[in-house]
Amino acid sequence: MSLVRRNSDWFVPAHMDSFLVRFFNDSVAPTRSGFSPRVDVAETDKAFEIQVAVPGFDKKDFSIDLNEGRLTISGERKFKDEKKEKNYHAIQTEYGKFSKTFQLPKNIKEDKISASYENGILGLTIPKNEVKKLESKIEIK
C-alpha cells in the first residue's frame, strides 16, 4: 500500500496563484520575434492576385522585392506601449517581423506588378503575359 499526499483543497492546484501571476504578467508582452500573416492567392485569366492580412501596418512598414522569379513580401510591426498606465491582460494582435516568399511562374509581366494597402489588406496584382493558346483539331484518317 502506498500513501498519496493530498492538498486540503484537492480540486485547486497548489500553485494557482503563481499560475495567474505568470499568466497576467508574463504572457501579455509580445515575446515572439515574428509571425506569419494569413495569405490568399488567386488566379484569373489575366493576373495572379495575392492578399496578405496585416492590419495595423503603415505602407512604409512593407518591403516587396522581386529577385530571380521569387517575390518576397516582408514587414515589421513594433509593439508600442505608449501609455505606461495601461495594465494589459491580453494582447492577441501580432507584432514582430514577417516574410513571405512566392515562386512566380515565367509567364508574368514583372514590370507591371502593382501593390496597394487598404483596410489592413496588402494586395498585389501580378499581370500575366498574353500567351497564345495553340489549339488545333486533328482528324483521324
C-alpha positions as CSV (number, residue, x, y, z in Angstrom):
1,M,0.0,0.0,0.0
2,S,1.3,3.4,-0.9
3,L,0.4,6.8,0.6
4,V,-0.5,9.7,-1.6
5,R,-0.2,13.2,-0.2
6,R,-3.3,15.3,-0.8
7,N,-3.7,19.1,-0.6
8,S,-6.5,20.2,1.7
9,D,-8.1,21.9,-1.4
10,W,-7.6,18.9,-3.7
11,F,-9.6,20.4,-6.6
12,V,-7.4,23.6,-6.8
13,P,-3.8,23.3,-8.0
14,A,-1.4,24.2,-5.2
15,H,0.3,26.8,-7.5
16,M,-2.8,28.5,-8.9
17,D,-1.7,31.9,-7.5
18,S,1.7,31.7,-9.3
19,F,0.0,30.5,-12.5
20,L,-2.3,33.5,-12.6
21,V,0.5,35.9,-11.8
22,R,2.6,34.4,-14.6
23,F,-0.4,34.4,-17.0
24,F,-1.2,38.1,-16.5
25,N,2.3,39.4,-16.2
26,D,4.4,37.2,-18.5
27,S,2.1,36.4,-21.4
28,V,1.0,39.9,-22.2
29,A,4.2,41.3,-23.6
30,P,4.8,40.2,-27.2
31,T,7.7,37.8,-27.0
32,R,7.8,36.3,-30.4
33,S,10.2,37.8,-32.9
34,G,8.0,37.2,-35.8
35,F,4.7,35.9,-37.1
36,S,3.1,34.5,-40.3
37,P,0.1,36.5,-41.6
38,R,-2.7,34.9,-43.5
39,V,-2.4,34.9,-47.3
40,D,-4.9,34.4,-50.1
41,V,-3.6,33.6,-53.6
42,A,-6.0,33.7,-56.6
43,E,-5.6,33.4,-60.4
44,T,-7.7,35.0,-63.1
45,D,-7.3,34.8,-66.8
46,K,-5.2,38.0,-66.8
47,A,-3.3,38.0,-63.4
48,F,-2.3,36.4,-60.2
49,E,-3.6,38.1,-57.1
50,I,-2.1,38.0,-53.6
51,Q,-3.8,39.4,-50.5
52,V,-1.9,39.5,-47.2
53,A,-3.9,40.2,-44.0
54,V,-1.7,42.6,-42.0
55,P,-3.9,45.1,-40.0
56,G,-2.3,47.9,-38.2
57,F,0.6,48.5,-40.5
58,D,1.6,51.6,-42.4
59,K,2.6,51.4,-46.1
60,K,6.2,52.3,-45.1
61,D,6.4,49.1,-43.0
62,F,6.4,46.8,-46.0
63,S,9.2,45.8,-48.4
64,I,8.4,44.0,-51.6
65,D,11.2,42.5,-53.7
66,L,11.4,40.5,-56.9
67,N,14.6,38.6,-57.5
68,E,15.1,35.7,-59.9
69,G,11.4,34.9,-60.1
70,R,10.8,35.0,-56.4
71,L,8.5,37.6,-54.9
72,T,9.3,38.4,-51.2
73,I,6.9,40.4,-49.1
74,S,8.2,41.4,-45.7
75,G,7.4,43.8,-43.0
76,E,7.6,44.6,-39.3
77,R,5.1,45.9,-36.7
78,K,6.6,47.1,-33.5
79,F,4.8,47.0,-30.1
80,K,4.4,50.5,-28.8
81,D,3.3,50.7,-25.2
82,E,3.0,54.4,-25.2
83,K,0.7,54.6,-22.2
84,K,2.5,53.1,-19.2
85,E,-0.6,53.4,-17.0
86,K,-2.3,50.6,-19.0
87,N,-2.2,47.2,-17.5
88,Y,-2.7,44.8,-20.4
89,H,-4.4,41.5,-19.6
90,A,-4.1,40.0,-23.0
91,I,-2.5,41.0,-26.4
92,Q,-3.6,39.0,-29.3
93,T,-2.5,41.4,-32.0
94,E,0.5,40.1,-33.9
95,Y,3.8,42.0,-33.7
96,G,7.2,41.5,-35.0
97,K,8.7,40.7,-38.4
98,F,7.3,38.6,-41.1
99,S,8.4,37.4,-44.5
100,K,6.6,35.5,-47.3
101,T,8.2,34.3,-50.5
102,F,6.3,33.2,-53.6
103,Q,7.9,31.5,-56.6
104,L,6.3,33.2,-59.6
105,P,5.7,31.5,-63.0
106,K,7.6,32.6,-66.0
107,N,4.5,34.0,-67.8
108,I,4.2,37.3,-65.8
109,K,4.9,40.9,-66.6
110,E,7.5,41.8,-63.9
111,D,7.4,45.5,-64.7
112,K,3.6,45.7,-64.3
113,I,3.3,44.3,-60.8
114,S,1.2,46.6,-58.6
115,A,0.6,46.8,-54.8
116,S,-1.9,48.5,-52.6
117,Y,-2.7,48.6,-48.9
118,E,-6.3,49.3,-47.8
119,N,-8.3,48.3,-44.7
120,G,-5.5,46.0,-43.3
121,I,-5.0,44.1,-46.6
122,L,-1.9,44.3,-48.6
123,G,-2.9,43.4,-52.2
124,L,-0.6,42.6,-55.1
125,T,-1.6,42.1,-58.7
126,I,0.8,40.3,-60.9
127,P,-0.3,40.5,-64.6
128,K,0.3,37.6,-66.9
129,N,1.9,37.8,-70.3
130,E,-0.6,37.1,-73.1
131,V,0.3,33.6,-74.4
132,K,-1.4,32.4,-77.4
133,K,-3.1,29.1,-77.0
134,L,-2.3,26.8,-79.8
135,E,-5.3,24.7,-80.4
136,S,-5.9,22.5,-83.4
137,K,-8.1,19.7,-84.3
138,I,-6.5,16.6,-85.8
139,E,-8.6,14.4,-87.9
140,I,-8.1,10.7,-87.9
141,K,-7.9,9.3,-91.4
